[in-house]
Amino acid sequence: MVDGVSAIMPAYNAERFIAEAIESILNQTFKDFEFIIVDDGSSDNTWEVINMYARRDTRIRPFRQENRGISEAMNRGIQEARNDWIARLDADDIALPHRLERQLMAARTNPKVAAWGAYAYHINEKGRILSLSTPGPTSEEEFFNFLQQGNPVYVISTTAFMQKRFVLEVRGYDPRFDCTEDLELFDRLADLGPILAIPEPLVRVRIHSGSITMQRFSKMRMFTRYIRARRRAKAAGVQPPSWEEFIQEYQSRSIFIRLRRCVDDISQYFYRRFGVSIANGRYVRAAAYFAFSAILKPRYTLLRAWNQRFSTAARKHLSSAESLGSEFR
């Protein structure tokens, strides 16, 4: 391996957006990288689009496999990578031109960091900027405070820029946790070194309805609860539960607790669908989803809507995202 960058893009039935995603990597200000694209058994024209670009640019190394999920696709890319740094980008998102340059500079400045993320713009299906997303600690002090409080550390998955040696040490992505594979991996990486976010937008993350189903959302919530329980146990200095132990306890709770948990999940699912519908101009559908969410959890729904869209801080973020993002349209 060498001190360089391997960009990895997992793709599944992504023909609608993948060309724009590929071009955003090829047009980076930092040019000296390899670009691994793993088609995870797509049934549309994704593989044909990937090969079209591979014929044009020798930095692209295309791979295809049977459909085994995003974790297996990322693990295949990591195993094939020849460089020290892994930069993930999902096939429906867009890297801003200076992303790789900015993250490689940060990585070389602080080699203790296991993984870097960044802030990101949310965009809709047509590419219009909706908001600015700012998760993740931006300093080592903030990172260690997260861990001491028993909170798993999260940066936006499609902005991840990771040290390959650390990823291999924790054995990569765990396929059991597809749909929270990023949070689960970051939680294990956090035991080896800090996970930090560069406090500037470096990616545009596309919000669209194709990635959200109730079954998937319920699994995501269950996985997230496990990862939090595991991190809280580590912070308390006790043995973290295994996945099997957690599931046994999770399914044996009282009917009242399980019902309350179900109501929470359904309310948040409808709120998520509300946000996606608003983002893509489907306002009648959005109103129905908002109503369903508010009926189940009125306080949660109204407060979240206010904080995200109507508060002064939220309007300032949206205005900033729109003005800054216009130069990339």
Buried (B, 14 or more C-beta within 10 A) or exposed (E): EEEBBBBBBBBBBBBBBBBBBBEBBBEBEBEEBBBBBBBBBBEEBBBEBBBEBBEEEEBBBBBBEEEBBBBBBBBBBBEBBEBBBBBBBBBBBBBBBBBBBBBBEBBEEEEEBBBBBBBBBBBBBEBBBBBBBBEBBBEBEBBBEBBEEBBBBBBBBBBBBBBBEBBBBBEBBBBEBBBBBBBBBBBBBBEBBBBBBBEBBBBBBBBBBEEBEEEEBBBBBBBBBBBBBBBBBBBEEEEBBEBEEBEEEBEEEEEEEEEEBEEBBBBBBBBBBBBBBBBBEBEEBBEBBBEBBBEBBEEBBBEBBEEBBEEEEBEEBBEBBBEBBEEBE
